[in-house]
Amino acid sequence: MPEGVDPFSFLSFPAYTSGMKKLILAALLMAVSASAFATATVTFADLGKMTDVPHDFHKREDMQFLFREHLSHLSEKLPAGQVLKVDFLDIDLAGDEFPRVAVRDIRVLKGQADWPRMHLRYSIEQDGKVVGSGESKLSDPGYLMGVNRYQNDLYGHEKQMLDEWFSKEVLKQH
C-alpha cells in the first residue's frame, strides 16, 4: 500500500476516529479468521431408543452439550476450514444408572459388563466436499484401568474413548 494512503478512507464519516478504524479492522480480521478454523457439527439419533443415556431430560441435554463441546475441541486439531460431522447412533454410558427416591439418580461404575460403548457415523468436509468418512463402534472394556485425563469430568470415560477414536480414525485420514 502506498505510504500516506488511508486504507479506511471509505470510512470518511467524522465519527470514525483512528481508534475506531483499528477496532473495525480487528473485528473484520477476527471474523475472517474464525471462518477458517475447523468446526464440528454433532447430532444425536433418537435418544429415546439409545441403550443407556440419562433418563432425566435436563441431564440428557447436559450430556449432549458436553459431547458437542468435546468434539468441537477435538475438531480444532483438523486442518483449517474442515468440518467434522458426527451423528451418534447409539450410546451406552459407563456404569449403570440406579434411581433413588427423593434424590437424583446415581450412576455406579463396577468395571464389569458396564463399560462405555458408542456407535457413530462421521464425515469430514472441506469446502462442501466429503474428504473422509466412516462408521465406528467404540467400546472400552478396560475403562477403569489405566490413566484417564478426564477422571474428574462428567462422562470422562466417554471423552477418553472419543479422544482415542479421533486420534486413530479421524486424524489418520489426514
N, C-alpha and C positions, 0 to 999 in steps of 0.2 A: 504494500500500500504506500503510495507516495507520502512523503513527510508533509505534515501540516494538514492532511485531509482528515476530516472527522467522519469515522465510519457510521456515526449516528446522525448525520446531517438530515436524514429523513425525519428525525425527531426534533424538529426545529422549534416546536412549541416551547415557550419560555419556561413552562413548569418542569421540563426535563433538564435537570441540572446534570453536571458531570457525574455526581454520585448516583443519581437515578439511572443514568445511562449504563453505568457499570453494573448496577443491580439487575437491570433488564438483560444485559448480556450474560450475566451469570445464570439467570433463570433460563434463558434460551439454551445455554450450553448444558445445563443440568437436564433439561427436557430431552434434548437430542441424545445425550449420553445414556440416559435412563432407558431409552428405547433400544439401545444396543446391547443391554445386558440380557443374559439368558433368563428365562422365566419358567414357571411351572403352572400347569392347569390340572387340578385334581378333582375327580368326580367319584361318586360312590354309587354303585348299583343299588338295588332295593335293599336298604339297610334292615328292613323287617325280615328278610329272608336269609340274612347272613348268620353264620354259625354261632358266633359269640361276640356281640357288641353290647355296650351298656343298654340296659332296659329304659332308664330314665332319659327323657327327651333332651334335657339340658346337658347331661353327661355325654350323650351321643353327639350333640353339637360341639362340645369341647373336644372330643376325640377327633372329629372331622377337622376342626380348626388346627389342632396340634399336628395332625398328619399333613395337612396342606402347608402349614408353616415349615415343617421339617423338610418336605420335598422341595419347597421353594428355596430353602437354604442350600440343599444339595445341588439344585439346578444351577446355582451360581458357579459351579465348577465346570459347567459346559461352556463351549466357545460362545462369544458374544453373538446375540441375535437368534440363538436357538431356543426353542420352546419344548419343554418336557411335558408330555401329556400322559397322565396316569389315571386309569379307571380301576378302582378297587371292585373286584367281582365278588370276593368273599373275604371275611376277616374272622379269625378265631384268636382272640386276645390271650395272652399268657395268663395262666391260672384259671380259677373258676370263681364266678360271682355268686355270693350267697346273700339272699335277702335277710334283712334284720328288721325286727319290729321297732317302730318309733325311732329308728336311727337309719342312716343311709346304708345302702348295700355295701358289702365288703368283698374285695377280690383277694382270694387266697392262692398263693403260689406254692405248690407242693413239689415241683420238679419231677412229677411222674408223667402221665399222659396228658398233661395240661400245657404243653409248650405252645408258643405262638405260631400261627400259620396265616398266610395271606395268599390270595390268588389275585393277580393283577394283570392288566393289559396296558402296554405303554407304547408311545411313539415319541420320536424326537423330530421336530420340524425346523427347517431353515427356509426362510422366505416362502412359506406356504407349502413346501415340498417335504415329504417324509424322507429323512435321511437315515432313519433307523427305527426298528420296531420289534416288538416281541410280546410274548405272554409268559409269565413266570408264576410258579407256585413256590412260595417261600415257606420254610419251616426251620425251627431251631430247637431240636430236642434237648440240646445241652445248654439251654438258655440260662440256667442258674450256675453254670460252670464258667470259669474264666473271668476276664475283666470286662465290665460294661461301662463305657464312659457316660452313659445316661442312667446310671444306677439309681439316682435320686429323682429322676424325672418320671412324671406320669407317662405311661406307655414306653418306658425306657427300653424294654426288651424288644418291642416292635421297632423302635427307632434304630436300635443297633442292627437289627435284621435288615431294615431298609438301607442302612449305610453299606452293609456288605453286598446287598443286591446291586445297589447303584455302582459300586466300585467294580464288581465282577461283570455285570451285564450292560450297564448303560455306558460307562466310561470306556469299556473295551471296544465299543463301536466307533471310537474316535482315535 
